[in-house]
Amino acid sequence: MIRGNILNIFTGEIYPGEVQIESGFISCVKKIKGDYKGILIPGLIDAHIHIESSMLTPASFAQAVVPHGTVGVVADPHEIANVMGIKGIEYMINDSKKVPLSFSFTAPSCVPATAFETSGAKISAKDIEYLMKKKEIVALGEMMNFPGIIRQDPEVMQKIYTSQSFGKPIDGHAPLLSGLDLCRYIRAGISTDHECCNQEEALEKIQLGMKIMIREGSSAQNMEELIKVGGEFLVSDDIHPQDLAKGHLDLLVQKAIKLGMDPLDAIEMVTINPANHYSLPMGAISPGKKADFIIVDNLDQFNVQKVYIGGKLVAKNGKPLFKISSSDVQSSFDLKRKNPQDFNISCSGSYAKVRVIGVIEGQIITYETEADLEIKKGIIQPAIDQDILKISVLERYGGNKISHSFVKGFGIQEGALASSVAHDSHNIVVVGTNAEEMAKCVEILRNNGGGLAAVSNSYQESLPLPIAGLMTIEPVSEVIKTLKNLHQQVKEMGCQLESPFMSMSFLSLLVIPQLKLSDLGLFDVNNFEFVPGIKEVFL
């Protein structure tokens, strides 16, 4: 039994009350008299997140976020699924059972995300049927292949029909999709979208019946733009561990309130709304729901003081009260040693006009620009003074494929940085000022079995991520410490991006406009086709 000032999520009332608990579930809630500090509200639920992007195992992730009031997540494991398939998904499910946080999962709908890159696995419609039978799977994960929906691709549509036959919702992923194509996408049964970048886009989708997820992660931050239009959920999508140290959904609620949203509306977006959409037995302080709730100081400041899951106190004053023991998993990382010349773009002439990927701070979309670059000794040179750097993507599954282009927006003046966290197929992406240090960066990742690395003239730092090249079993405090060193190193190299590795990880994501790079080549997402990196050569 727990007493306190209860927020009734259904009426918006706050009153002294008593919560009676049986076997981890709420049996009764009654009004009482009394004077209590703080407010008892339902525990917070993240309706859309990729745990792998935190670089933490599910158990370690739980230890990081529960003290901030998160009691449940709906996680899409398509990152590890692209690397390891069903085996990776089952690893995530099994590891999540070691902690009190309630993990629900969606079945990855697009593995691989496209046919224009090399991934480590494939999830078929038959695999979706297998996954849907698991009680931990509550929906079909974000349907990134909107062209497949529009042209009624049989395999894509079978995944949707299978999910519908199990009565489970289908999450969407349709950046900038509009008009007739958007209508066709929604008509197929897609219920949500978390990729809106502007108010006009969000409003059109809301008017057509979609539930909008307002995303505020480490790289993609859309809340300030979308807050006036509103939505159904507040989600983090992709978030780095150093940001988790500051907070999780509690920070999203705080920001929404500061931007003018009514506190009750913000709380509904991380409690009852996701619970109802995904049929989760939580999200409200009412009979029959899980006894998952938190105590905050007040609704304006929204500082989390205590966290209860299943009626048990699991965190207090920002500290977890439970221990973890994450398990390891064997994963492949098949990459041959690379030499500096492997990162050069050969070309005859005096200079070349090339396509350049433009990075936008705080967004995962890119833009296409161009640059005239000098050719020396048959090799196209970057233009560091113009912030035009080299970028390469290397296939990591044994095929030894590699592609090259140029990128603008990082601002580094020396060195290179590399990552095996590269959505969605998680090949290696490396950005640098020269081929020598790009090769050094990639070799570090090869030796570590994946991870992040930065190399400059006098310094190198790395974070090994041996679990699928995506995660580590190291405690969050150690991961944050190493990441802090990495980011400081990249900043000293001249980078101005707030989350350089997160931004870099999306440069190979071929389902987000405009220009991206896979291990097979430079890709125009708007036209869904490969394009030549060199537009013109001048002799």
VEXDOLUM-448301 format. One record per residue (C-alpha): residue in three letters; x, y, z. Coordinates in steps of 0.2 Angstrom, whole numbers, plus 5000, padded with zeros to 4 digits. Example, Ala and Ser with C-alpha at 12.3 -4.5 7.8 and 13.67 -1.06 7.14 Angstrom:
BEGIN
ALA506249785039 SER506849955036 
# end
This chain:
BEGIN
MET500050005000 ILE500650174995 ARG499950345000 GLY500250514992 ASN499550654981 ILE498850554966 LEU498750634949 ASN497150554940 ILE497750544922 PHE495950524917 THR495250684925 GLY496750794928 GLU496350794947 ILE497650794960 TYR497050724978 PRO497750624993 GLY497450444989 GLU497950264994 VAL498550144981 GLN498249964986 ILE499449834978 GLU499249644975 SER500649544966 GLY501349694958 PHE499649764951 ILE498549894958 SER497049814966 CYS496149974972 VAL496350164973 LYS495450274986 LYS495350454991 ILE495950485008 LYS496350635019 GLY498050685023 ASP499550805019 TYR500850735008 LYS502350804998 GLY502650774980 ILE501450704967 LEU501150514963 ILE500950494944 PRO501050344932 GLY502750294927 LEU503450354911 ILE503450254894 ASP504550284879 ALA503450234864 HIS504850224852 ILE506750194855 HIS508150094849 ILE509150034864 GLU510649994853 SER510950174850 SER511350204868 MET512750074866 LEU512149994882 THR511349824884 PRO509549824889 ALA510049784907 SER511249924908 PHE510050044899 ALA508750004912 GLN509950054926 ALA510250214917 VAL508450274914 VAL507450204928 PRO508050334941 HIS507350464929 GLY505650394930 THR505550274915 VAL504650114919 GLY504350054902 VAL504950064884 VAL504350004867 ALA506049954859 ASP506349924840 PRO507849804839 HIS508049824821 GLU509849884823 ILE510449714830 ALA509249624819 ASN510149704804 VAL511749624811 MET511249464818 GLY509449434813 ILE508249334825 LYS509749284836 GLY510049474840 ILE508249504844 GLU508149354856 TYR509749414864 MET508849584868 ILE507349504874 ASN508249384886 ASP509449524893 SER507949634896 LYS507149504908 LYS508649534921 VAL507949704926 PRO506349774933 LEU506049894918 SER504649834907 PHE505349804890 SER504149784875 PHE504849754858 THR504249784840 ALA504649654826 PRO505849744814 SER504949764798 CYS506449814786 VAL507949704788 PRO508849744778 ALA508149924776 THR508449924758 ALA509249824744 PHE510549954741 GLU511649904755 THR512449754763 SER511749694780 GLY512149544791 ALA510449464791 LYS508649464783 ILE506949464792 SER505649384781 ALA503749384782 LYS503849214789 ASP505049274802 ILE503849414807 GLU502549274810 TYR503749184821 LEU504049344831 MET502249404833 LYS501949244843 LYS503049304856 LYS502249394871 GLU503649524871 ILE503249584853 VAL501849714854 ALA501949794836 LEU502749784819 GLY504249904819 GLU504350064809 MET503950024791 MET505350124783 ASN505050044766 PHE503650164761 PRO504050144742 GLY503749964745 ILE502050004753 ILE501550124739 ARG501949994725 GLN501149854735 ASP502749744736 PRO502049574740 GLU503349534754 VAL503149704762 MET501249684762 GLN501349514769 LYS502249574784 ILE500849704787 TYR499449574784 THR500349454797 SER500449594810 GLN498649634807 SER498149454809 PHE498849464827 GLY497949624831 LYS499549724833 PRO499849904827 ILE501049954814 ASP502350094817 GLY502750204803 HIS504250294796 ALA503850414782 PRO504950574781 LEU504250714770 LEU502950594763 SER501450684757 GLY499850684746 LEU499250534737 ASP500850434742 LEU500450474761 CYS498650424759 ARG499250254751 TYR500450224765 ILE499150264779 ARG497850154770 ALA498950004772 GLY498750014791 ILE500150124797 SER499750204813 THR501150314819 ASP502550424812 HIS504150494821 GLU504950574807 CYS504050734805 CYS505250884803 ASN504051034801 GLN502351084807 GLU501551074789 GLU502150884788 ALA501450844805 LEU499850934802 GLU499450834786 LYS499850674794 ILE498750714810 GLN497350764798 LEU497450594790 GLY497350504806 MET499150464810 LYS499750474828 ILE501250584829 MET502750544839 ILE503650704844 ARG505550654844 GLU506850734855 GLY508450624854 SER510350654854 SER510350694835 ALA508650714829 GLN507750854839 ASN506050904833 MET505050954848 GLU505251144847 GLU504651144829 LEU503151024832 ILE502551074849 LYS501251194842 VAL500551064831 GLY500550934845 GLY500550744844 GLU500150584853 PHE501850534861 LEU503550604866 VAL504950484861 SER506850484861 ASP507150364846 ASP509050364847 ILE509950434862 HIS511750424868 PRO512250374885 GLN513050544890 ASP511350614887 LEU510450474897 ALA511550534912 LYS510650694911 GLY508950614910 HIS507750534899 LEU505850554897 ASP505850674912 LEU506850794902 LEU505650784887 VAL504150824899 GLN505150964907 LYS505551034890 ALA503751014883 ILE503051114898 LYS504351254896 LEU503851264878 GLY502051294884 MET501251124884 ASP500051094898 PRO500850974910 LEU499450844910 ASP499550834891 ALA501450804891 ILE501250674905 GLU499850584895 MET501050574880 VAL502250464890 THR500950364900 ILE499250324895 ASN499450364877 PRO500850234873 ALA499950114885 ASN498350114876 HIS499150114859 TYR500249964862 SER499049874874 LEU500249884889 PRO499549854906 MET500250014913 GLY500150204910 ALA498850244924 ILE498550234943 SER497050124942 PRO496449954946 GLY497149814935 LYS498649914930 LYS500449874935 ALA500949964950 ASP502250064941 PHE502250244946 ILE503450384951 ILE503450534963 VAL503950704957 ASP504150864967 ASN502850954956 LEU502150964938 ASP503051124933 GLN504851064938 PHE504450884936 ASN505950814946 VAL505850634949 GLN506150584967 LYS505650404968 VAL505150264956 TYR504150114959 ILE503949964948 GLY502749824952 GLY502449914969 LYS504249904974 LEU505450054976 VAL506750034962 ALA507550204962 LYS507750354974 ASN508450524972 GLY509250484955 LYS510050324960 PRO509550144955 LEU509150024969 PHE509449864959 LYS510949774952 ILE511249714934 SER512249574925 SER512149584907 SER512549434896 ASP513749434881 VAL513349374864 GLN514449304850 SER514349414834 SER515349424818 PHE516449564812 ASP517249504796 LEU518349644789 LYS520049634781 ARG521449754785 LYS521349924775 ASN522850024768 PRO522750214766 GLN522650194747 ASP520950104750 PHE520150274755 ASN520650374739 ILE519550424725 SER520650404709 CYS520250524694 SER521250604680 GLY521250784677 SER521650944686 TYR520050964697 ALA518350884698 LYS516550944702 VAL515850814715 ARG514250784725 VAL514450824743 ILE513350764758 GLY512850904769 VAL512550874787 ILE511250974797 GLU511451004815 GLY510150924826 GLN509350824811 ILE509650654803 ILE509050724785 THR510450784774 TYR510550894759 GLU511550884743 THR512751014738 GLU514351014727 ALA516151064727 ASP517551094715 LEU519050994722 GLU520850984716 ILE521550824709 LYS523350784714 LYS524350634707 GLY522750564701 ILE521850574718 ILE520350694722 GLN520850794737 PRO519750854751 ALA519551044754 ILE519851064773 ASP519751254772 GLN517951234765 ASP517451094777 ILE517450964763 LEU518050804770 LYS518250624764 ILE516950494769 SER516950304766 VAL515750164771 LEU516549984772 GLU515549824772 ARG515949724788 TYR515149554784 GLY516549474774 GLY516249544757 ASN517549684758 LYS516549814748 ILE516950004751 SER516250164744 HIS516850344745 SER516150524744 PHE516350694752 VAL515450774767 LYS515150944774 GLY514750994791 PHE515950914803 GLY517251054803 ILE518750944808 GLN520451014803 GLU521450854806 GLY521250674809 ALA519750554807 LEU518350474816 ALA517450304813 SER516050204819 SER515250034817 VAL513650104823 ALA512950154806 HIS511150144803 ASP510350024797 SER511549894791 HIS512949954803 ASN514349944791 ILE515850054796 VAL515750234792 VAL517350344793 VAL517550534790 GLY519250614789 THR520450744782 ASN521650614775 ALA521750434770 GLU523150384782 GLU522150424798 MET520550354791 ALA521450184789 LYS522050194807 CYS520350224813 VAL519650084804 GLU521049964810 ILE520650014828 LEU518749964825 ARG519349794817 ASN520449754832 ASN519049804844 GLY517649704835 GLY516749864832 GLY516450034841 LEU516950214840 ALA518650284837 ALA519550454834 VAL521250474828 SER522250644826 ASN524150684824 SER524550654842 TYR523050564850 GLN521850414848 GLU520450354858 SER519150224856 LEU517550144863 PRO517449954860 LEU515749894856 PRO515949704854 ILE514149654855 ALA513649654837 GLY514749804835 LEU513349904843 MET513449884862 THR514549844877 ILE514249764894 GLU515349894902 PRO514349994915 VAL513550164909 SER514850264920 GLU516350194910 VAL515450214893 ILE515050394897 LYS516850424903 THR517550354887 LEU516250444876 LYS516750614885 ASN518550584880 LEU518050544862 HIS516950694860 GLN518350804868 GLN519550734856 VAL518450764841 LYS518050944847 GLU519950984848 MET520050914830 GLY518851064826 CYS517150974825 GLN515751094830 LEU514350954830 GLU513550924846 SER513450734843 PRO514650694830 PHE514650504831 MET512750504831 SER512650624816 MET513950514807 SER512950354811 PHE511450424800 LEU512450464785 SER512250284778 LEU510350274782 LEU509650264765 VAL507850294770 ILE508050464776 PRO508250604763 GLN509250674754 LEU510950614750 LYS511750464759 LEU513150334757 SER513050144758 ASP514450014755 LEU513750004737 GLY513850184733 LEU513150364734 PHE511250364736 ASP509950494731 VAL508550454743 ASN507250564735 ASN507350464719 PHE507850304727 GLU509350274716 PHE511250274716 VAL512050434708 PRO513850464703 GLY514950554716 ILE515950644702 LYS514850754692 GLU516150824680 VAL518050824677 PHE519050964671 LEU520750924662 
# end
